[in-house]
Amino acid sequence: MEMRSYALDVLVKDPAILTDAEGLVSLLYQAAEAGGATVLKGQHHVFPNGALTAVLILAQSHLSAHTWPEYQLMNIDLFVYGQVKGEQILAELENQLAPLRTNLTCLVRAVP
């Protein structure tokens, strides 16, 4: 079974999107669904400056996001296996965030 770990750094044009906790959490759920992931539970926390940390526990591992509005930055971590389409999850997030720039790292992690 192949497992993949993704790290996506997203620089956004409008930092207001990074403090919209309800919108970002909804986006994470939509992206997970678009990639065929099963969300078991979600949790998020909003910091005093409006920054957000959110985690979705997936049947196939996890999806997390951390925002830094003061840097116009969102970091997304995704770890999946099986039939989940990680690239589709990330494409959905990128499409909705309309980034100025992204940096994606993918690590294939195989089980013997």
SULDAZI-V98568 format. One record per residue. RES is the residue in one letter. NEAR is the number of other C-alpha atoms within 12 Angstrom. Layout:
((RES & NEAR) (RES & NEAR))
This chain:
((M & 14) (E & 19) (M & 24) (R & 28) (S & 29) (Y & 31) (A & 27) (L & 33) (D & 31) (V & 37) (L & 28) (V & 29) (K & 20) (D & 21) (P & 26) (A & 24) (I & 30) (L & 39) (T & 30) (D & 26) (A & 27) (E & 20) (G & 19) (L & 35) (V & 32) (S & 21) (L & 30) (L & 43) (Y & 34) (Q & 26) (A & 34) (A & 40) (E & 26) (A & 22) (G & 29) (G & 24) (A & 33) (T & 29) (V & 27) (L & 18) (K & 22) (G & 23) (Q & 24) (H & 25) (H & 23) (V & 23) (F & 18) (P & 11) (N & 17) (G & 22) (A & 29) (L & 34) (T & 32) (A & 36) (V & 30) (L & 35) (I & 26) (L & 28) (A & 22) (Q & 29) (S & 27) (H & 34) (L & 46) (S & 41) (A & 38) (H & 34) (T & 37) (W & 29) (P & 29) (E & 20) (Y & 19) (Q & 26) (L & 31) (M & 40) (N & 36) (I & 40) (D & 35) (L & 43) (F & 36) (V & 40) (Y & 29) (G & 22) (Q & 18) (V & 32) (K & 28) (G & 40) (E & 30) (Q & 23) (I & 34) (L & 42) (A & 26) (E & 24) (L & 39) (E & 29) (N & 20) (Q & 21) (L & 33) (A & 20) (P & 26) (L & 18) (R & 18) (T & 25) (N & 20) (L & 22) (T & 21) (C & 21) (L & 19) (V & 18) (R & 16) (A & 13) (V & 10) (P & 6))
